[in-house]
């Protein structure tokens, strides 16, 4: 399928078993994909930050990405997280994901190294040179210690191999500058999407074309509704929906992601709340707050 970055896509958690190895739970992954598609989600992102990709072996990465591609069966596009702090490793991930049939690649700015903006340009271009699959830039400086500046994002947007950016800087000012710079280039096919669930509707209001969401794991229908309402001109309803989700989103990010998200999925009966070290299972207080929030939203009886 021709890929266009627009709409609400879920940054999938990676289900794991409650065993000594915290091994992959592929039956739970199948349940998760079906729950997402039934909930109206418009795309799936496997092995991103929320998918704990950095804790997976190459074999596990292939099982998850390939599994999601097969389970989706062309019903929605599938994006694979391919980022690393090593350009060579990112290229290896990208080539592997491409061989598994993904529709696009999500490539985060290299973490820990703290490259310059020139280094970021060289990194992303090297990855693009190595594959034929469209690339989504991913900016999340709170995790990487590295900010993809608007001028750099716009420079990359001149290249059609880059189809959008997931913006999780938390700065509406930065999002607006990227949107403006991309518009000046005439790249109508380059999507700027929210990577911050708490800012989804505000980002839509300044030209964002959707979200790559954590909250849509437990709440796909509620999360997708926000962008659909906004696109339909029902902006006040979209705003009210964002406010209604506010407390739940705060709880989801009250501990390191995806600890609370996995617990929310456990409360829905879809998987164990297991993460891999150094992440832990969500605290009892967080679990209780998730239960209250989810009941208030109608996600739990």
N, C-alpha and C positions, 0 to 999 in steps of 0.2 A: 504494500500500500504506500501511497505518497504520504509522507509524514508532514504534518503541520502542528506546531506547538500551540495548542489552544484548548481550553476547557479544563476540567478538573481531573488530575491524574493522582493516583495514590502511590506514595513512597512506602512500599510494602515492608512490613516486618517480616523477618525470616523465622518461621516456626521451628522450635527445637524441642527435643524430648527431655524429660526430667530423668536423665541417666548420667552416668559418670562422665561421659564424653560430651554431654549436651549436643547429641547428634541431631542431624536434620530430621524434621518431621514432615516428610513429603505428603502423606495423606492430609495433614492439616494445611499444607500449602495449597492443595487442591480445593479444600473447603474455603480457604481464604479467597482464592481467585474467583470462585463461583459466587461467593457473598458479595464481592466487589462489583462484578459484572451485573448481578441481579439488582444491586443498589444503584445502578445507573452511572457508575464511574466511566470516564471517557479515556482512560489510559492507565497502564500499570508500570511502575518503576521498580525493577528488581535490583537488589544488591546495591542500594544507595547507603547513605549514612544510617537511616532508620533500619535498613536490612542488615546492619552489623557486618558489612562486607569485609572490613579489615580483619575480622576474626575468622574468615572462611578460607579454607585451602582452595587451590585452583580447581580441584576436583569438585568440591562442594559448590564453588561459584558456578561451575558449568552445570551442575545438577539443578541449582535454583533458577538460573537464567534460562537454561534450556527447558526446564519444567514449566516455567511461567509462559514461555512462548508456545509450547504444546498445549497447555491448558487453556490459554486465551484463544487459540485456534482461529486467529484472524478477526475475532469479534471486536477487539479493541487493540490499539497499538501497544507494543511493549518496548520499554526503554530499559537499558541496562546501565547501572552505575559502573564506570570504568576508571575512575580517578585513583590516583596514588600520589605520593610525594616524589616519586621517581618517574621521569618521562618514559624511560624504557619499560618500566612495569605497567604504566598506563597504556602504552602501545600494545603490550602483550595482552592486557585485559580487553582492550578495544578489539583486537583481532579475534580473540576467542569469542567475545560476545557477538561480533559480526558473523562468525561462522555458525553461530547458533540461531541466526535468523531474526535478530532484534530489528526494530524499526528505527531506532535512534540510540545514541550514546549520551549519557550524562557524565560530563567530565568536570570534576571539582578543581578549583585552584590548588596547586600542590601545598600541602600542609607541612608545618614544621620548618621547611627550608626558608620560608619568607623570601621568595624571589622578587626581583624588581618588576615593574610593569613591562619592561623590555623582555625580561625572562619569561613572563606569562605569555606574551605574544609568541615567543619562540616555542614555548611548551605546547600551546594549543595548536599552532601551525604544524608542528612535528607530528602530533597525533592525527590531525586531519590528513596529512600527507600519507599516513600509513594505512588508512582505511577508506572505504567508499560510503560508509554509513553516515547520515547526518549527525551533527554534534550539537548538543545543548551545553552551553557554558553554565557553570554552577558556582555561585559566589556566596560563601557562608563564612565571613571573616571571624565570627565568634568562635568557630571551631578550628579554622585553619591558621589564624594569625596573619592572613593575607587578604587584602581587599582588591578585587578586580574593579578598578576605577571606571567611571562612565566613558571616558575618552578611550580607554583600552577596549572595553566592550564594543564601542561603536567602531573602532578600527577593525576588530574581528568581524563585525557585522557587514563590512564591505565584501566579505568572502561568503559566497552562497553555501559553502559547506557547513557554515554555522547557522543554525536555524532558530536560535533563541537563547535566552538566559533565564535561569532560575535564580531569582534575587532574594537572598536571605540575609542582607546586611542589616535589616531592621530600620533602614533609613528611607522614608518616603521621598526625601529630597533627592537621594541618589537614584531611586527608581524613576522619578520624573525626569531627571537629566538624561538617563539612558533612553527613555521613551522619546524624548525630544530629539536627541542626537540620531536615533535610528529612523525616526520619521523624516528627518532632514536628508537621510540617505535614500529615501524612497523604498526601503525594505519592508513592504507590507507583509511579507511572509516571515519576518523575523519576530518571534513572540517574546515578550517580556512577561514572565509569570511569577506569581508570589511563591516564595519559599518560607513564608512566615504565616502560619494559620491565623494568628491574631490580627494580621493586617490584610487579609484577603480582599475584603470589599474596599477598604481604602486604596489598595493597589489597583483594583479594577477601575476605581473612579479617576485614576490618572493615566489610564491607558493599558493597564495590565490585561492580559488575555486569558487568564485562568490561574491555576495553582497546581503545584506539586505538593500534596498535602499529607501530613501525618494523621490529622484528625479524621480523615476519610477512611482510615482503617476500621475503626469502630462505627463511624457515622457517615458512610458513603452517600446516602440519600440526602441527608441534611447539608453536607458540604457541597455536593454538586448543585444543589438548589440555589446556593448563593450566586454563582456565576450565571446560571440560567435566568434567574430573576433579574439580575443586573442587565444582561444582554437583551432581555425582553422589555427593558425600560421601566421595570418595577423596582426602581432603585431604593425607595423607602422600605419596601419589604425585604430587599436584600440586606439593607442596613440593620433592620430589626432582627433578621436571622443571624447576622454576625454578632450582635449584642447577646442574643440568646445562647450562642455557643461560647461566649467569652469565658465564663467560669470553668467550663469543661476544658477549654484549650489551656487555660492557666494550670489546671491540674495535670494535664497531659505533659506539660513542660516544667512541672514542679520538681522533678528529678531528671537525671540525664536520660535523654531519649535513646532507646525506646522502652525504658523500664516501665513507665506508666501505660504506654500504648499497648505493650504486650499483656499487662494486667487487664486492661480494658477488653482485649480480645479473649482473655481467659474468662472474664465475667460473662461474656457472650457465649461461652461454651465452644469456642472454635479452636483453642490451642492451650498448651501449658504456658505459664507466664515466664518461661525460662529465657535468660540471656546468657551470654558468655562473659566470663571475666575479662576485663576488670569491672564490667557492669554487674549489677545485682538485681534480685527480684524487688519489685516495688514495695515500699514500706507499708505496714498495716494501716497507718493513718491515710496514706495516699490511696490505698485500695478502698477504704471506706468513703473517702471523698469522691472517688471515681464512681462508686456505686450510687451515691446520692445524685451526682451530676447526671449520670446516665438514666436514672429513674425520672429525673425532672424533664429530660429531653425525650422520654418515651422509648429509650433504647433498651431498657430493662423493665420487666413487669414489676 
